[in-house]
Every structure is written in structure tokens, then in C-alpha cells.
């Protein structure tokens, strides 16, 4: 049983806290452990023979590992009963200097077992980014004499330290051969640390990205019912989302489980693997492909010591960056606050500790750390403003309807080419880019159509926000004023990116979102875009599946005559 022993009952200060497994220890043994806090070593030495023998003597008496942690001034800052894994410093309590620095803390541990440090101990070293891990193995003998201290308890000493990511050995750490205590005590600790950090700085400089970019690890969980293709497509899309949000993906990690772990989504072993990679790669953000519950997010952040967010938060962050109009910003802030409100408990300190970046833009960290009551009040005001926006857009639609001008809403998966299409058809100047969610605000433009009798009629084309698989409910609710441009339209033009490997899944996702809307136009035209980027075989396959669709290239204006004819035919049926 692991617990923390404090000496509050004895009138001692919190610095005397003993960590780890204290079950069955006598009061005299606890006092011996507490006195270790009074020890120190010269700043340029790993340890002194006296301190090492004292730790080993206590370990021998307890028949358990004993670990102490020292800062670079040589002062003991943590004492625990157990190996480094059981006594390690929680991530959020560690100094955060970045991938180019070590933590400034070293661990001295005595173990009754006569072997080098095991993988669990070394992993703990990586997770804490320790300056060094010094392991003493016990001789099975030794003595403590008044005035002379403890002697003879140590058999071998092993020195372990981290290695830079690009080290030729491709290892996380290096462990020395067995050494004598005298050799370790004479080693220049500062020289060791300075050389190590110089290597880390060189490694970090070589891979550093622009300031403000998040260094991201993606984590995908494949549960029962999710096929391999769908899972990989989802992870690829998440990578694109992170890139759009301004992050740099360092690594993608995957796990298969029958169902998500209730506390950490992925298993505890996978969390440890992620933590290892966070420290090794210098990541400052971990993004999961499935939504995290508030408790899961907090649990994982505590174990990793870096920011954690899910797919929904990345999408919300992109929306926060893309919103240009006052209406767009209003709806984004509402969506973010609705999503974040249940996740605020226990995260205020962590958010301040872990910094900004993806998942914190929009309303801002300060606002998210305010009292729940204040945020709820802000939400109420935002809801009223969105209601007013909804009413305003409803009046505008009514005016258009009184003018008897039919409206066609262009819908589709994000980055399908909707804005490019409306620009090409109407010579508009809607922002269009090869980006996810390049357009947030609906744009309406006039288009004149000519039927087979050469009669002309004008329609309104409305470019809408792009959809995505499992569109976050917070966005659907907050953007209801924008999405009503779809539900109130006379007809839909569903644009599909035929060049995308997952176009079938994207088409289905959009149809599912549309089906969940309260009202839908009766008329809809399926338009496959980016004809110029697909093979003839892929085109034929699509035509077999969707013979009534229109096939175009909006960028090259291919297939526009057919598209105009089909729109004119739809117009007659309205």
C-alpha cells in the first residue's frame, strides 16, 4: 500500500514529508528517513561516500529501496521509501525547462537487489528528466559506528543518465558498468550535466520549430466496431487538423482496446509510453482522437505533465483562429465555453502551469480560469446574442424569400472545395484555401441560370461552414444561426472531394449530419469536385456508385456547363 507520511503530528514542517511505502515502519526508522533532509552534498559532486552509505544503511535495515532527490545546490528535496518509480516527483511539480534542459534534480537510490537499475527505474528517470540516477546495490554487510558513520553497506554503484533523441544508439538512456563508490563520489557532476545539456541543446535546435508552435503527439484508440481503414483515416484527419491549428506532429501512437479505459481512455501502460515519448521528444501537447471526459483529461494531464486535449478542442481552436466576423467570433466563444465549462474543475492550476497554444485560444486562459458562476453568466449573455443573430439572419432570409429568389446552400465536408466553387460560379472573392475550415461565415452570392428555352432566372448561392466526421455538438449548437442557412435553403448542393481517399466516409458523414437537422430541403444535388486530381478508374468507380451526380473541377472550371444545366432543372422543380 502506497501512502504519504507527514510529521505534522510531531510538529515537523512539510519539507519532512516521507513518500512511498511506509507500512510497518517504526517511529525511529521514520526519523532516520526524515534526517536525510538535513543532508547535503557539494554542488559539483553526485554524492558523498557518507551520504551514500547512510542511505544504504537505512535501506538495509528496512530491506526496501530508499530514494532521495537532490537539486543542483546539493540539497535534499524529497525522500521516499521505494524505488524511483514509487517515489518519483509528480509531473506538475517538476520544473519545466523544455526539451533542451534537464530538470535540475538527481536521484540517489539504494536497492537490496544486486543488479543494475531496471527499466521501471530508468523510465522514471526519463519521465522526470533527471540530471542523473545513481543506484547503490547493497553488500549484505556493513556497520554503523558512533562518530564514524555508516561503512561497508555498498557493493556496486551504477550511474545512469538520459541520451539525446538523435543519439546513434537510439536509446533513451545510458547505464554505466558497475563502479566503486569512491569513483562515483569523485566524478565531476557539473561537467556531466553541462555536457549532457549541450547535447540536448544541439538536438533541440536542429528540430526546433517557430515560436508559438505546439510540438504534438497524437494518440489514436481503436475500439471494437472501428475498422482499420476508418481508424487510420481518422488519425490522418486528426494530423491534418493539428497542422491546420498550427501544431507540429512529432509522433502518432496507437492502441487497440475492446473499450476505452474509464480513467485514462488508453491503458496505463500506454499512458506511460506516451509520457516517455513526451519527455524524449520534447512534446508540449498530446492530442487524442476520441473525446476525453473531464476526469480523463485531468487524470492524463497529471500523469504526463503536459497539456492534453482531444479532437473536439482542436476543431474549436481552428474555429477560434478562423473566425473573422463578429458573428463568427461570438459563436466560437459560445462553443468553446460550453465545451470547457464542465472541464474547468481542477484544471485552472494545470492550465496556468502548462501554458497556451492549441486548445486555449479564443476566450483565453484567464477567462477559462475564472469562477464557474462568471462563465455561466457569460454563457447566458452569449446565448442571447446568438439568439439575436439567429433572428437577424431569419429576417434577411425572409426578405430574400419575399423577393422570390430561390436559395441553394452549398454544403460538404471541410476542404471539399465549396468556396472555390462559389468563387468560380459567381466571380466572388470568398477566402478559399487548401485548409480545413477555411470558411466559417456564410457568404451569399447571386448566380444567373439559363434553361433550355434560353430563359434566365437568378438564384442565391450560400457558402456554408464545412462539416466534419462527428461534428462536435457544442459547435452544432453554437453555430445554429449559421446552420439555419442550410435548413432554410430551397435546395442543397452537396460537394464531395473525389480526390480524398476517404471520400465515401466523408459523404456519409455529411449525410448523417444533414439527416440529424430538424428541417431539410427536399432537393439536393450531389457534386463531385477535384476531377482534375483523380484517375479515370476512380472516376468510373464513383460514376457507377452515383450515376446521377455531377462531376466537376471547380479550380479548372471543368463540368460547369453540366452543373448549370442540372441547377436549372432543379430550379423548375422547386
N, C-alpha and C positions, 0 to 999 in steps of 0.2 A: 504494500500500500504506500503510495507516494503522498507526502504532505509537506507542508512548510512549518517549521518550528520557529516561533519567535520567543524572545526572552522578556516580553512585556511584563509578565508576572514577576520577573526578577528585577524589574526596573531598568532593563537594558534598552539601548536605542535600536531603531530598525536596522542599523548597519550590522548588528549582531545576528541577523536572521540566518538560520541554517536551513539549507534547501535539501530536497531529496528524500530518501527513505530513512526515517528516524525511528521506526518502530522498534521497541525493545531497548533503546539506548538508555544508559544510566545518566543521571544528572552530571556526574563527574566527567563522563565522556562528552556530553554536550558542551560542558565548559571548556574542555580541551579544544573542541572544534571552534568555539567562539573566540578563543585566544588567538587563533590563526589570523583573525582580522587585525591583530596588533603587529603582525609581522610585515616586513618589507624587504626588498632586495635592491641593490644598486640599479639605477636605470639602464645601465649598459650590459647587464647580465640577465640571462634567462632565469637563473635561480642561484641560491647559495647552497652549499652542502648541508648547512644547518637546517634550513627550511625544508629541503627535500627529505632529509632523514626524519624530521618531525612529522611531516605528512605521512611518510611511510610507516612510522611507528604507530600513528593513530589508525591507519588502515589495517595494520597487522593486528592491533588489539580488537578492532571491530570485525575483522575478517570480511571487510567490504571495501570497495573502492572509495577513495576520498579525492575530491577535486576542488581546487581553488583557482580563482581567476584574478589576474593582476592587470593593472593598467600600465602604461609606459613609464609612469613615475615609479613603478615597482611597488605600488600599494595594493594590498589585497582588497578586492571589491565584492567578492562573492565566495562563499564556502558551501560545499554540499557533500552529502553522503551519497555516493553513486558515481557511475562513470559519467563522462561528459554528456552523453545522451540524456541521462536522467537529471542532470543538474544544469543544463545549458540555460543561457540567458534568453528570455523571450525576445522574438524579433523586434517588437515595437520598443523594447528597452535598449536596444543596441544603437550605438552611434551609426549614422548613415552618411558615409563619405563618398559613396559611388563606387563604380567598378574599378577605379584606378587606385583605390586605397583599401587598406585592411582596417579592421575595427579598432585597432589600438589596444586590444586585450589579448592576453595569452593565458593558456590553461596549463596548470601542473596537476597531474593526476597520478595517484598511486594505486596499483592493482595487485591483488593477491595472486593473480594468474600470471605465469611466466611466459608471456608471448607478446609480440608487438601489438599495437592498438588495432582493434578490429574495425570492420567497415562502419559499424554504427558510430564508433568514436570519431572516426575520420570524417564521416558525413556531418556529424555535429560541428566539427571544426570548419567545414565548408559553409554550413548554414550560418554560423556566427562570424565568418570571415576572420577567424582568429589569426593573430600575428604568428602564433606557433602553438603546438600541442606537445608538451613534454610528458612522456609516460614513464613512470618508475615501476619496475616489477620487483616484488619482494623476494628476499633471500630465504625467508623461513626462519631467520635468526635475527639477532640484534639485541641491543641493550640500551637502556636509558639511565644515565648516571647524573646525580646532582652535580651541577657545576660544569659538566662536560656535554650535556645534552644527549641526543639520540645518535647512535652509531650502528653501522652494520646491518641496517634493515634493507638496503637497496642492493639488488643483484645486477640488473641491467637498466639502461636508460635509452629510450628511443625519442628522437626529435622528428616531428612531422610539421610540414608547412604546406600551404597552397601552391599551386602552379598556375601560371597564366593560361588563358584559354587556348592560345595557339602554340603551346609548348610542344616540341617534337614528340614527346612521349604520349601525347593525347590523354594524359592522366589528369585527375583533379588535384592530386596531392603527391607529395614525396615523403617517404618514411626512411629514416637513416638505418644503418646497421646498428646492432646493439653497441652502446658506448658506455664508458665508465662515467660515474657521477662527476669525477674530477674534470674530465674532458668537457662535459656539458657546462659545468659551472664556470669554466674558463672561456667559453665561447662568447664572442662579441655579439650581443643581441641586437644592438642598434645597427651594426653593419649588416646583419642578416635581414632585418626589416627594411632598411633603406634600399638594399639591392633588390629585394622582392618587389617593393612598391615601384621602383624604377622600371622593372619588367612589366608590371601591371599597367603603368602609365603608357609605356610604349605600345602595349597591346591595345589599350583603350583608345589611344589617339588614332591608331590605324583603323578602328572600326567606328569611331565616334560620328554621330550624325549631327545635323544642325541643332542648335539650342532650341528647346521647346518641343522637340520630337520625343514621343514616348518610345521606349525600347520594349517591345511586346513579345510575350509568349502566348500563343494560342493553345487552348485546351479543348479538345473535342471528345464528347461522350457519346458512344454508340450503344443505345439500349435496344431491347427486343422490339422488333417491328420496324426498325430503321435499316434499310438495305445498305450495302456497301456503297453503291453509286450515289444514292441520296445523301449519305453521310459525308462522303468526300466532296460532293458538290456544295454542301452546306459549309464545310470547313474552308473550301476555296472562296466561297462568297464572303465568309467572315474575314478572311485575309484581305479581300478587296475592300470591305467596309473599314477595316482598321487603316488600310493605306489611304482611303478617302478621308478618314478623320485626321490624318497627319501622323500616324504611328509607323514605326518600322518593325516588321515582324522578324524576330530573330529565330524563332523555332516554333514548330507545330507539334503538339503532343496529343496522343490519342489513348483512349481506354475503352474496352468493351465491358459492359456490365449488364446484368439482367434488368436492373432498375437503378435509378440514381441513389447514391448514398444520402440518407436523410440529413446528415450533418455537414457534409463537405462535397456533395454531388458526386465526386470521384472518390475512390478508396483512399484510405490513409497512406498506403504505400505510394500511391500515385502523387498524393499531396507532397510527400517527402521528395519524390523525384523532381517535382516542379520546383520545390524550394531549392534543391540542389542546382538546378539549371538557372534559377533566378540569380543565385549568387555567382555562379560560374560565368554567365553571360552578361551580368550587369543589367538585367532587366529591371524596369521600374513599374511595369504593369502586366497583369495576367488577365487575359480575356477568355471567358468560357462561352462555348457555342450554345449552351442552354441557359434559360433564365435561372438566376440564383434567387432563392428565398432570402429575406433579410438576415435570417440566422445563419444560413450557409455563407453568405458574403462576409459576415463578421467573423465566423469561425476560420474561414480560409485566410482572411487578411491577418488574423492573429498568428497563424502558423507560417505564413510566407513573409510577413513584414513589408510587403509592398501593396500597392493598390490592386484591387480586384474588381472587375466589372464583367457584365455579361453582354450578350449581343444587343439586347434592347438599349442598354446605356450607350453603346457605340452609335447606334442609329440615332438616338436622341442627341448625342454630341454632334453628329453630322448635321442634323437639322438646326442645331443652335448656330453652327458655323454658316449654314447656307441661308438662313432667314434674312431677308433684306427689307421687306416691308414691315411696317408697324404691326400689321395683322399677323404676318408670319412669326415675328418675334413673340407676339402675345401668345399665340397658340403653342409655340415651342416651350415657352416658360411654363405654361399651364401643364403641358405633358410631362415636363421634367419634374415639376414639383409634385404632381400626382404620383409619379413613379417613385420618387425619392422619399416621400413622407414616411411610409412605413419602414424605410431603411435607415432612418436617421438615428434611431436608438443605438447608443454605443459606438456610433461612427464619427461623432464630432471630433473626438481626440485623434482618432486614426486619420481622418481626412486632413487635419492640420499637420499631422506628423508625416504624412506620405506625399503631400504636395498636390499640384494641379495637374492639368493635362486632360486626356480623354476621359469623359465621364464627369468632368467638373465645370465645363463651360456652360454658358447660358446664364442662369440666375446667379451663379457664383458660389464659391465655398462659404463665404461669410453668411450669405442668406440661408444656405442649407444647414448651417450650424446654429441658427437662431432657434428660439423656443418653438415647439410644435404649435402652440397657440397662434404665434405670429404667422407661421407658414399657412396654417389653416385660414387665417384671416385674409392673407394674400391670395390664397386659392379662391376664396369666395369672391373677391374683387375681380380676379381674372375670369372666373366663370361668368360673371355679369357682363364683362367686356366682350367675351366671346359670344354671349347671347346677343349683345348689341350688334356685333359684327355679322352674326347669322341673320339678324333682322334686316340689316343694311343690304346684304347680298340678296336676300329674298326680295327686297323692294326693287333692286336692279334687275333681277330676273323677271319680275312682274312687268317692268317697263319694256323689256325686250319682247316678252310674250304679247303685250298689247300692240307692239309694232308688227306682230305676226311674222317674226323672223325665227325659223327653227334653229335649235342649238344642238350641235354634235359635240359631245365630250370625248376627248382623246384620252384613253386610259391604257395602262400597260405596266409591265414590270419596270422597275427603275433601270435606267440606261438602255431602254429599248429603242430610243430614237424619236420619242414623241415631240420634243421641242424642235428637233431638226426637221421633222415632218411639217409642223405648222409653219416654220420659217420658210420652207421650200414652197408650200402651197400658197402662202399669203404674203410673202416678202416681209414677214415680221422680223423683229430683231430680238426674239426671246433668247435668253442665255442658253446655249447648248454646248455641252462638253462631254467627253468620254469619261464621265464621273457618275458615281451613284448619287441620286438625289440632287442633281444639278438644279432642278426646278422645284420650288416649294409653293410659290404663289401662283394661283390660276391666272392665265392670260387668255383673253378672248379677242379673236380677230375675225374679220369678215372674209368670206370666200364666195365668189360668184360661180355658179354651175350652169352648164348649158346641156339641155336634154337633146334627144334625137330629133326633135322638131325645131331645134335652134332657139327654143325659148330659154330665157335666163331667169334664175332665181338666186337670191342671196341667202346664205346660211351663216351661222356663227360657229366658229371652231374654238373650243376651250381646251387649253393645255392644262393638265392637272398634275398633281404630285404623283410620283411613281410609287407603285406598290412593291411589296417585298414579301417573301415567304414568312408566314407567321408575323404579319404586321403587328407591332406592339399595341395592345388595347389602349394604352394611355394615349398613343398618337391618334388612333381612330376616334377616340372621344374628343380629344383636344382639337382635331382638325375636322370636326363635323361640319363647320361652316364652309370649309374648302371642299369637303367630300360631297356636300349637297349639290355642288356644280355637276356632279355625276348623276346623283339620284333625280335631279330636276331637269336633266337634259332630255331632249326628244329622241336622241339616238346616241349610240356609242360607237367609237372606232377603237377597237382593241388592237394595239400594236404589239407585235411579238418580235424579239430579236432572234431571227432564224440562225444567226451565226453562233449563238451561245450553245455550248454543249448540253446545257440543261434546259433548253427552250421548252420542252414538253412539261417539265416540272414547273417552270415559271408560268406557262399558260394556265396550268391547273390551279396554281396558287392565286392568280388574279381572278380566275372564275370563282374560286371559293370565297374570296373577299367580296366580290360583287354579289354573290348569292346571299351573303350574310347582311347585305344592306336592306333597309326596310322597303324601299321602292326602287325598281329598276326599269329603265326604258325597255320597251318591247323590241325595238330594233337594235341590232348590233352587227357590225361588220368586222370580221377578223382580217387583219392586215399583217402579213409577214414582211419584216423590214431587213435591211442589210443583205439584200440579194447579191450584191457585188462581192460579198465575203464568204459565200458558201459554194460548195462543189455542186456539179449538176446532179450527182447521186443524192446528195442531201436534199436538194430542191425537189427531186422527183418523189422522194420518200414523204416529204411534207405534203406535196400535192395529192398523194394517194390518201393520206390521212384527212386532209382538209381541202377537198376539191373546190369548195365554194369560196375559199379565201382569196384575197388579192395579194400578189407578191410584188414588192417594190424595193427600190433602194432610194431612201429619202435624200441621202447625200449626193447621189448621182442623178436624181430625178428620173429613175427608171420605173416604168409601170404606172406613171401618173395619169396617163390617159384612161387606162382601165379603171383606176381608182376614182377618177372624177365621174366616169360613167356609172359606176356602182353607187356612188353617193347620190347621183341624180335619180337613180332608180329607187333608192331608199326614200328619198325625199317625196316621191309620188305616193309612197305607201303610208306616209305619216298622216 
